[in-house]
Amino acid sequence: MNIQQLASAIAKQEGHKSEAIIGDIREMLGILADMSYKSEEPLHLIKKLGVSRAKRKKKNAESTAP
């Protein structure tokens, strides 16, 4: 997967398909890459956020299940 594909996947996940939105996402990914090159802290924060979101989604799925 390359940056363009990752940006497109993120946009699709959020329901956006315009090239402008994909371009904005690519720019943010580039900035995040620059920050991560200097320090691994942003990557650790993203991982922590992913764990938190997964727990929340699992909890919501369990509460809405019949």
C-alpha distances in whole Angstrom, upper triangle without the diagonal:
4,7,8,6,7,10,11,10,12,15,15,16,18,20,19,18,20,18,20,19,15,16,18,15,13,17,17,14,15,18,17,15,19,20,18,19,23,23,21,23,20,18,21,22,19,19,22,22,19,22,25,23,23,26,27,25,27,30,30,29,32,35,34,34,38
4,6,5,6,9,10,11,12,14,15,16,19,20,19,17,18,16,18,17,13,14,16,13,11,14,14,11,12,15,15,13,16,18,17,17,21,22,20,22,20,18,21,22,19,20,23,22,20,24,26,24,24,28,29,27,29,32,32,31,34,37,36,37,40
4,5,5,6,8,10,10,12,14,15,17,18,16,15,16,14,15,14,10,10,12,9,7,10,11,8,9,12,12,10,13,16,15,16,19,20,19,20,17,16,20,20,17,18,22,21,19,23,24,23,23,27,27,26,28,31,31,31,34,36,35,36,40
4,5,5,6,9,10,11,12,14,15,16,14,13,13,11,12,12,8,9,11,9,7,10,12,10,11,14,15,14,16,19,18,19,22,23,22,24,20,19,23,23,19,21,24,23,21,25,26,24,25,29,29,27,29,32,31,31,34,36,35,36,39
4,5,5,6,9,10,10,12,14,15,14,12,14,12,15,13,10,11,13,11,10,13,14,12,13,17,16,15,19,21,20,21,24,24,23,24,21,19,22,22,19,20,23,22,20,23,25,22,23,26,27,25,27,30,29,28,32,34,33,33,37
4,5,5,6,9,10,10,13,14,13,13,14,13,15,13,9,11,12,9,8,12,12,9,11,14,13,13,16,18,17,18,21,21,20,21,17,16,19,19,15,16,20,18,16,20,21,19,19,23,23,22,24,27,26,26,29,31,30,31,35
4,5,5,6,9,10,11,12,11,10,11,10,11,9,6,8,9,6,6,9,9,8,10,13,13,13,16,17,17,19,22,22,21,21,18,17,20,19,16,18,21,18,17,21,22,20,21,24,24,22,25,28,27,27,30,32,31,32,35
4,5,5,6,9,10,10,9,7,9,9,11,9,6,9,11,8,9,12,13,12,14,17,16,17,20,21,21,23,26,26,24,25,21,20,23,22,19,20,23,21,19,23,24,21,21,25,25,23,25,28,27,26,30,31,30,31,34
4,5,5,6,9,10,10,9,12,12,14,12,9,12,13,10,11,14,14,12,15,18,17,17,21,22,21,23,26,25,23,24,20,19,21,21,17,18,21,18,16,20,21,18,18,22,22,19,22,25,24,23,26,28,27,28,31
4,5,5,6,9,9,10,12,12,13,10,8,11,11,8,10,13,11,10,14,16,14,16,19,19,19,21,24,23,22,21,18,17,19,18,14,16,18,16,14,18,18,15,16,20,19,18,20,23,22,22,25,27,26,27,30
4,5,5,6,5,6,8,9,10,7,6,10,10,8,10,13,12,12,15,17,16,18,21,21,22,24,26,26,25,24,21,20,23,21,17,20,21,19,17,21,21,18,19,23,21,20,23,25,23,23,27,28,26,28,31
4,5,5,5,6,10,11,13,10,9,13,13,11,13,16,16,15,19,20,20,21,24,25,24,27,29,29,27,27,23,22,24,23,19,21,23,20,18,21,22,18,19,22,21,19,22,24,22,22,25,27,25,26,29
4,6,8,10,13,14,16,12,11,15,15,12,15,17,16,15,19,20,19,21,24,24,23,26,28,28,25,25,21,20,22,20,17,18,20,17,15,18,18,15,15,19,18,15,18,20,19,18,22,23,22,23,26
4,6,9,11,14,14,10,11,14,13,11,14,17,15,15,19,20,19,21,24,24,24,27,29,28,26,25,22,21,23,21,17,19,20,17,16,19,19,15,16,19,18,16,19,21,19,19,23,23,22,24,27
4,7,10,13,13,10,11,15,14,13,16,18,18,18,21,22,22,24,27,27,27,30,32,31,29,29,25,25,26,24,21,23,24,21,19,22,22,18,20,23,21,18,21,23,21,21,24,25,23,25,27
4,6,9,10,7,8,11,11,11,13,16,15,16,19,20,20,22,25,25,26,28,30,30,29,28,25,24,27,25,21,24,25,22,21,24,24,21,22,25,23,21,25,26,24,24,28,28,26,28,31
4,7,9,7,7,10,12,11,13,16,16,17,19,21,21,23,25,26,27,29,31,31,30,30,26,26,28,27,23,26,28,24,23,27,27,23,25,28,26,24,27,29,27,27,31,31,29,31,34
4,5,5,6,9,10,11,12,14,16,17,19,20,21,23,25,26,27,29,31,32,31,31,27,27,30,28,25,27,29,26,25,29,29,26,27,30,29,27,30,32,30,30,34,34,32,34,37
4,5,5,6,9,10,10,12,14,15,16,18,20,21,22,24,25,27,29,30,29,30,26,26,29,28,25,27,29,27,26,30,30,27,28,32,31,29,32,34,32,32,36,37,35,37,40
4,5,5,6,9,10,11,12,14,15,17,18,20,21,23,24,26,28,29,29,28,25,25,28,27,24,27,29,26,26,29,29,27,29,32,30,29,32,34,32,33,36,37,35,37,40
4,5,5,6,9,10,11,12,14,15,16,18,20,21,22,24,26,27,26,26,22,23,25,23,21,24,25,22,22,26,26,23,25,28,26,25,29,30,28,29,33,33,32,34,37
4,5,5,6,9,10,10,12,14,15,16,18,20,21,22,25,25,25,25,21,21,24,23,20,22,24,22,21,25,25,23,24,28,27,25,28,30,29,29,33,34,32,34,37
4,5,5,6,9,10,11,12,14,15,17,18,20,21,23,24,24,25,21,21,25,23,21,23,26,23,23,27,27,25,27,30,29,28,31,33,32,32,36,37,36,37,41
4,5,5,6,9,10,11,12,14,15,17,18,20,22,23,23,22,19,20,23,21,18,22,24,21,21,25,25,23,25,28,27,26,30,31,30,31,34,35,34,36,40
4,5,5,6,9,10,10,12,14,15,16,18,20,21,20,20,16,17,20,18,15,18,20,18,18,22,22,20,22,25,24,23,26,28,27,28,31,32,32,33,37
4,5,5,6,9,10,10,12,14,15,16,19,20,19,20,16,17,20,19,16,19,22,20,19,23,24,22,24,27,27,26,29,31,30,31,34,35,35,36,40
4,5,5,6,9,10,11,12,14,15,17,19,19,19,16,17,20,19,17,20,22,20,21,24,25,23,26,29,28,28,31,33,32,33,36,37,37,38,42
4,5,5,6,8,10,10,12,14,16,16,16,16,13,14,17,15,13,17,19,17,17,21,21,20,22,25,25,25,28,29,29,30,33,34,34,36,39
4,5,5,6,9,10,10,12,14,15,14,15,11,12,15,14,12,15,18,16,16,20,21,19,21,24,24,24,27,29,29,29,32,34,34,35,39
4,5,5,6,9,10,11,13,14,15,16,13,13,17,17,15,18,20,19,19,23,24,23,25,28,28,28,30,33,32,33,36,37,37,39,43
4,5,5,6,9,10,11,12,13,14,11,12,16,15,14,17,19,18,19,22,23,22,25,27,27,28,30,32,32,33,36,37,37,39,43
4,5,5,6,9,10,10,10,11,7,9,12,11,10,13,15,15,16,19,20,19,21,24,24,25,27,29,29,30,33,34,35,36,40
4,5,5,6,9,10,10,11,9,9,13,13,12,14,17,17,17,20,22,22,23,26,27,27,29,31,32,32,35,37,37,38,42
4,5,5,7,9,10,12,10,11,15,15,15,17,19,19,20,23,24,24,26,29,29,30,32,34,34,36,38,39,40,42,45
4,5,5,6,8,9,7,9,12,12,12,15,17,17,18,21,22,22,24,27,27,28,30,32,33,34,36,37,38,40,44
4,5,5,5,7,6,6,9,11,11,13,15,16,17,19,20,21,23,25,26,27,29,31,31,33,35,36,37,39,42
4,6,7,10,9,10,13,14,14,16,18,19,20,22,24,25,26,28,30,30,32,34,35,36,38,40,41,42,46
4,7,9,10,11,13,14,15,17,19,20,21,23,25,26,27,29,30,32,33,35,36,37,40,41,42,44,47
4,5,7,8,10,11,13,14,16,17,19,20,22,23,25,26,28,29,31,32,33,35,37,38,40,41,45
4,6,5,6,9,10,11,13,14,16,17,19,20,21,23,25,26,27,29,31,32,34,35,37,38,42
4,5,5,6,9,10,11,12,14,15,17,18,20,21,23,24,26,27,29,30,32,33,35,36,40
4,5,5,6,9,10,10,12,14,15,16,18,20,21,22,24,26,27,28,30,31,33,34,38
4,5,5,6,9,10,11,13,14,15,16,19,20,21,23,24,26,27,29,30,32,33,37
4,5,5,6,9,10,11,12,14,15,17,19,20,21,23,24,26,27,29,30,32,36
4,5,5,6,9,10,10,12,14,15,16,18,20,21,22,24,26,27,29,30,34
4,5,5,6,9,10,10,12,14,15,16,18,20,21,22,24,26,27,28,32
4,5,5,6,9,10,11,13,14,15,17,19,20,21,23,25,26,27,31
4,5,5,6,9,10,11,12,14,16,17,19,20,21,23,25,26,30
4,5,5,6,9,10,11,12,14,15,16,18,20,21,22,24,28
4,5,5,6,9,10,10,12,14,15,16,18,20,21,22,26
4,6,5,6,9,10,11,12,14,15,17,18,20,21,25
4,5,5,6,9,10,11,12,14,16,17,19,20,24
4,5,5,6,9,10,10,12,14,15,16,18,22
4,5,5,6,9,10,10,12,14,15,16,20
4,6,5,6,9,10,11,12,14,15,19
4,5,5,6,9,10,11,12,14,18
4,5,5,6,9,10,11,12,16
4,5,5,6,9,10,11,14
4,5,5,6,9,10,14
4,5,5,6,9,12
4,6,5,6,10
4,6,5,9
4,6,8
4,6
4
